[in-house]
Every structure is written in structure tokens, then in C-alpha cells.
Amino acid sequence: GCRIGGNDLDIALAFKCLMPLLGMGGETEKGIALPVLPWWNAVAINDVPAQSDFYSSANGRALRDMIRDARDAEKVALLLKVWQQRLSYRLVRSAEESKIALSDRQDITTTLPFISDSLATEIDQFGLETALNQPLARILEQVQLALDNGNVRPDVIYLTGGSARSPLIRKALSEQLPGIPVAGGDDFGSVTAGLARWAQVIFA
């Protein structure tokens, strides 16, 4: 398997939906596309090398150079503020809150007052699905791999963890495995309970 958690979904949402507010996708005055990597590294909070690179002194200088050359310098300056005040976790937390809010709403307004009072964007279900397309595809690949290796049709799909509450994940699994009921329980305690039960079997 591979490790894909709720944090990966939050990072993907932050990158796709929030980073454009900070100048991602912009151009220089000469019409050259700005490099995307600084915006990715800013939100890749589960990637130590990426965060080290983003918060390096060299990157601070590179961001200032990019502001000087950017057509929309004011937006790129907001990325420098993230660098100066180390706001990566707050950005990803805002994305997580947006993801949770979209569990039972069609669209929301996400604000980033810790960067700028006027910074806000609309995120709807389509935007959420588009942003999470890649990590969702990786999850479904792992599901298919488990099915192929097990060579048996499951009686039920049991979801656990915080992301189990996401209608998007439930919908994707139901489409991949039609006719199989999707069940849930204690989203935050069931993994620990299962490990404890298995430990009791192993070490009894």
C-alpha cells in the first residue's frame, strides 16, 4: 500500500484552490510563467525537504526576486508573507476546514485573514473534486490492488479515519464497487481499537 491520508487531501485542496490567491499561475512582466514549485513547497507540510527548501534563506531571496519580476507583484508578495511568518500550517488548516464544511454544503467562502483581511475565494463541490482528483485516484488504485491480490469480492466496505466522513470518498468507492454497502463506525478510534484487539490475539 501507500500512505495517503486526510492531510494529503488538505494539501491538495490548499494548493489547487488557495495558492492562486497568492499569485500561483501568474506571469512575469515579460509573459513568462512563474515557477509553481514555491507554492507547492509552501503547503507540502508533510514533506520535510519541501518545507526546508521553502523556508530557506535562498528561497526568501528568490521570492523577493520573483515579486520584482511578477506582473501581479502584490499577490506574490503574499507568498513572501507566508515565508516570513511561517504560515504553512495555517494555510493547510484553512483548507481542511473548507473540506469539512463542504461535507454537507454545496459551496463555501474560504477566507485567509491571517494573510490579508480581504483574501477570500469561493470553493464548490466541483472545485473540491477537481482539487482532490489525484489523491483520490491513488486511493482507488490501492483499493483495486487489494481486490486483485485478495481475489475475493468484499461483503462490505468499512471506512475509518477523519476522511471517512468525506462524501467524495464514499461516492468514489461506491462507483468503483457498486452494490457493496459502505459502513463506518468510530472514525477516530476504530483503528486503535483494531490494533489493540490484534495485539491481544498475537501476544495472548
Backbone torsions as a table, in degrees:
resi	resn	phi	psi	omega
1	GLY	NA	-176.4	175.6
2	CYS	-141.5	154.5	-175.5
3	ARG	-84.8	110.2	173.3
4	ILE	-132.2	114.4	-177.1
5	GLY	-122.4	-177.4	179.0
6	GLY	-57.8	-32.4	179.6
7	ASN	-61.5	-37.2	178.1
8	ASP	-64.9	-37.0	177.8
9	LEU	-66.7	-40.8	179.7
10	ASP	-64.0	-42.3	179.3
11	ILE	-63.0	-44.3	179.6
12	ALA	-61.8	-41.1	179.8
13	LEU	-67.4	-42.2	178.0
14	ALA	-60.6	-43.4	-177.3
15	PHE	-65.5	-48.4	-174.1
16	LYS	-75.9	-36.8	-171.2
17	CYS	-106.2	-25.7	-177.3
18	LEU	-101.5	-36.0	-176.6
19	MET	-62.2	-30.5	175.1
20	PRO	-58.8	-27.5	176.5
21	LEU	-64.9	-24.0	-177.4
22	LEU	-102.9	20.4	172.7
23	GLY	97.7	-1.8	179.3
24	MET	-63.3	138.2	-178.0
25	GLY	90.3	1.9	-179.3
26	GLY	-82.3	-177.2	-178.4
27	GLU	-131.6	164.0	171.3
28	THR	-78.9	172.2	177.0
29	GLU	-60.5	-24.2	-180.0
30	LYS	-88.9	1.4	177.7
31	GLY	87.3	13.9	178.3
32	ILE	-89.9	133.5	-178.7
33	ALA	-63.6	136.5	176.2
34	LEU	-72.3	144.2	178.5
35	PRO	-64.8	139.5	-175.3
36	VAL	-83.6	-24.3	-171.8
37	LEU	-52.9	-41.7	-180.0
38	PRO	-59.0	-35.8	179.7
39	TRP	-72.0	-36.8	176.6
40	TRP	-66.4	-47.8	-179.2
41	ASN	-60.7	-30.3	-179.4
42	ALA	-63.2	-33.4	-176.4
43	VAL	-106.7	-5.7	-177.8
44	ALA	-79.0	67.6	-170.9
45	ILE	-73.6	-11.4	176.7
46	ASN	-100.3	13.9	-180.0
47	ASP	-123.0	99.9	-175.0
48	VAL	-59.2	-47.8	178.6
49	PRO	-59.2	-39.0	179.9
50	ALA	-64.4	-43.1	179.2
51	GLN	-68.6	-38.3	177.4
52	SER	-62.3	-40.8	179.0
53	ASP	-66.1	-43.3	-177.7
54	PHE	-63.9	-42.5	-175.4
55	TYR	-90.8	12.6	177.2
56	SER	-74.4	156.2	176.8
57	SER	-62.5	-36.9	179.8
58	ALA	-61.7	-39.1	179.5
59	ASN	-70.2	-34.2	175.4
60	GLY	-58.5	-42.2	177.3
61	ARG	-66.6	-39.6	179.8
62	ALA	-64.5	-38.0	178.7
63	LEU	-65.5	-40.0	178.0
64	ARG	-64.6	-38.9	176.3
65	ASP	-64.2	-39.0	-178.7
66	MET	-67.4	-38.1	176.8
67	ILE	-61.2	-41.9	-179.6
68	ARG	-61.1	-36.3	-175.0
69	ASP	-93.9	-15.7	-170.7
70	ALA	-73.3	144.7	175.7
71	ARG	-68.5	-37.7	178.6
72	ASP	-112.4	70.5	-172.4
73	ALA	-62.7	-32.7	-177.6
74	GLU	-63.1	-38.0	178.6
75	LYS	-68.2	-45.6	-179.1
76	VAL	-64.1	-30.4	177.7
77	ALA	-61.8	-26.4	177.4
78	LEU	-68.7	-32.0	175.2
79	LEU	-67.2	-36.9	175.7
80	LEU	-62.6	-36.5	177.5
81	LYS	-63.5	-39.4	175.1
82	VAL	-58.4	-43.5	178.6
83	TRP	-63.4	-45.8	-175.8
84	GLN	-66.6	-38.7	-174.9
85	GLN	-105.0	6.4	177.5
86	ARG	51.3	63.5	-172.8
87	LEU	-101.2	12.5	-175.5
88	SER	-56.2	-47.2	-176.4
89	TYR	-66.0	-35.6	178.8
90	ARG	-67.7	-36.2	176.7
91	LEU	-62.2	-48.1	-178.2
92	VAL	-68.3	-34.1	176.1
93	ARG	-63.2	-39.1	176.8
94	SER	-62.9	-38.7	176.8
95	ALA	-65.1	-41.1	178.7
96	GLU	-61.6	-44.3	179.0
97	GLU	-62.2	-36.4	177.8
98	SER	-66.8	-42.9	178.8
99	LYS	-60.2	-43.9	-180.0
100	ILE	-64.6	-44.4	-179.4
101	ALA	-61.9	-33.9	-179.3
102	LEU	-77.9	-1.0	175.9
103	SER	-66.5	-27.7	-179.4
104	ASP	-135.1	19.8	176.9
105	ARG	-136.0	153.3	-178.7
106	GLN	-80.8	-30.8	178.9
107	ASP	-157.0	156.1	-179.0
108	ILE	-143.1	164.3	170.5
109	THR	-108.4	120.9	178.4
110	THR	-101.6	125.6	179.5
111	THR	-112.2	151.2	179.4
112	LEU	-127.7	65.1	-175.8
113	PRO	-66.1	-19.9	178.4
114	PHE	-73.3	-11.3	174.0
115	ILE	-104.8	-49.5	177.4
116	SER	-157.4	138.1	-177.3
117	ASP	-59.3	-30.6	-175.3
118	SER	-94.1	2.7	-174.0
119	LEU	-82.1	116.3	-178.2
120	ALA	-156.7	155.8	176.9
121	THR	-150.8	153.0	175.8
122	GLU	-91.6	134.3	174.8
123	ILE	-126.3	126.3	177.8
124	ASP	-115.5	-178.6	-176.5
125	GLN	-61.5	-37.9	178.8
126	PHE	-65.3	-42.2	178.0
127	GLY	-63.1	-39.9	177.7
128	LEU	-62.9	-47.7	-178.2
129	GLU	-63.2	-40.4	178.6
130	THR	-64.3	-43.2	-178.5
131	ALA	-65.2	-35.0	-174.7
132	LEU	-96.6	7.3	-175.4
133	ASN	-56.5	-45.5	-176.0
134	GLN	-68.1	-51.4	177.8
135	PRO	-63.7	-33.0	177.0
136	LEU	-64.7	-39.3	178.3
137	ALA	-62.1	-37.9	179.1
138	ARG	-67.6	-37.7	177.1
139	ILE	-63.1	-45.6	-178.7
140	LEU	-66.4	-32.4	175.3
141	GLU	-62.1	-41.4	179.8
142	GLN	-67.9	-36.8	176.8
143	VAL	-62.1	-46.1	-179.7
144	GLN	-64.6	-38.5	178.3
145	LEU	-62.6	-41.9	178.5
146	ALA	-63.7	-40.4	178.6
147	LEU	-65.0	-43.1	-179.4
148	ASP	-64.8	-41.6	-179.2
149	ASN	-71.4	-35.5	-178.7
150	GLY	-79.9	-26.2	178.4
151	ASN	54.4	39.1	178.8
152	VAL	-148.8	145.4	178.2
153	ARG	-85.4	125.2	-178.8
154	PRO	-69.1	149.8	176.3
155	ASP	-79.1	-30.8	-176.9
156	VAL	-153.9	150.2	173.2
157	ILE	-102.9	118.2	179.8
158	TYR	-104.4	118.2	179.7
159	LEU	-102.1	140.1	177.1
160	THR	-146.0	167.0	-174.7
161	GLY	93.6	164.1	-177.4
162	GLY	-57.6	-37.1	-178.2
163	SER	-71.2	-11.9	178.1
164	ALA	-63.5	-18.6	179.8
165	ARG	-81.1	-7.8	-176.5
166	SER	-75.0	119.5	176.2
167	PRO	-60.0	-28.8	-179.3
168	LEU	-63.6	-43.2	179.4
169	ILE	-68.4	-43.3	178.7
170	ARG	-61.2	-41.7	179.8
171	LYS	-64.2	-44.1	-178.4
172	ALA	-63.5	-42.2	180.0
173	LEU	-69.2	-38.8	178.9
174	SER	-64.6	-34.5	178.1
175	GLU	-73.0	-35.0	179.8
176	GLN	-75.3	-33.2	-177.5
177	LEU	-125.5	69.5	-176.7
178	PRO	-64.0	142.3	177.1
179	GLY	86.9	-5.5	178.7
180	ILE	-101.8	123.1	-178.1
181	PRO	-64.8	145.3	177.4
182	VAL	-105.6	122.8	-177.4
183	ALA	-118.6	162.5	177.7
184	GLY	-149.9	173.9	179.7
185	GLY	-154.3	-124.9	177.4
186	ASP	-79.4	100.1	-173.5
187	ASP	-61.5	-27.1	-174.9
188	PHE	-109.2	-11.8	-177.5
189	GLY	-116.6	-11.7	-172.2
190	SER	-69.3	-34.9	179.0
191	VAL	-64.3	-45.7	178.4
192	THR	-62.4	-42.4	179.0
193	ALA	-62.6	-41.6	178.6
194	GLY	-64.2	-41.6	177.7
195	LEU	-63.9	-39.6	179.2
196	ALA	-64.6	-41.2	178.6
197	ARG	-64.9	-41.7	-179.7
198	TRP	-67.8	-37.6	176.9
199	ALA	-62.3	-37.1	178.3
200	GLN	-64.2	-37.5	177.9
201	VAL	-68.0	-45.5	-175.6
202	ILE	-68.6	-42.3	-171.6
203	PHE	-103.0	4.1	180.0
204	ALA	-67.6	NA	NA
